[in-house]
Amino acid sequence: MAAARSTIVLITGANKGIGFEIAKKLAREQPSYHVLLGSRDSERGAASAAKLQAENLSVEAITIDVTSDASISAAASTVALKFGRLDVLINNAGIAIEEKYEAGKDSLRDIMFETYNVNVFGAMQAFETFEPLLEKSENPRVVFISSDLGSFGKYSAPGGYPVYRSTKSALNMLAMTYAYNYREKNWKINACCPGYVATDLNHFHGVGSVESGAINAVRLATVGKDGETGTYSNKEGPLPW
């Protein structure tokens, strides 16, 4: 169990992919951090946490389904009971399912709602629910895992994946708005692009390693009280909104 002095971190959608790599890298590099590995499936979450616990890393699984307000609230209650606060929230859970529409399996409206429900509504609800616990931290940090596909500046004439792209643009606006709203409280709130790395979200077609996708998220999760806020970046540096 994490000591009271540990930095408490919650990562949503962390039983695999980039979320899992963020949990692993953070726990390995920051032994004073206690990582709550969020997963909507409790068994998968426990199995993933066990892999890191086998390395004697300070990690435990927590069940959280960002499409369920009740699940998010239950996770927040668990964190409140065990730790009394949350220091870092990494909103990582996300999906890309436009192929289901292209294959004629679901209507466009259903695809849009399902994608927005996870990528945008879920991230916003998680922030709002955990806000009171973040308020109790001496250095609250929030990282929204976005994508450069959501950049208006980089993709002035975007091609495919309009649903996924638009959710990431919306997520960027959430991050920027929250950063502005909490600037006087000195919260550090940033949007992070992990890069086009190989995960099951893109059927492992990404060109970068999943390990590289965790680099910038871990950096933003560990910024100090004088660190950046209101930024949108990847591991190479700032991205145009």
Helices and strands as residue ranges (DSSP letters): E 7-11, H 17-29, E 33-39, H 42-53, E 59-63, H 69-83, E 88-91, H 98-102, H 108-116, I 117-122, H 123-135, E 141-145, G 148-150, H 162-181, G 183-185, E 188-192, G 200-202, G 212-214, H 215-221, E 232-234, E 237-238
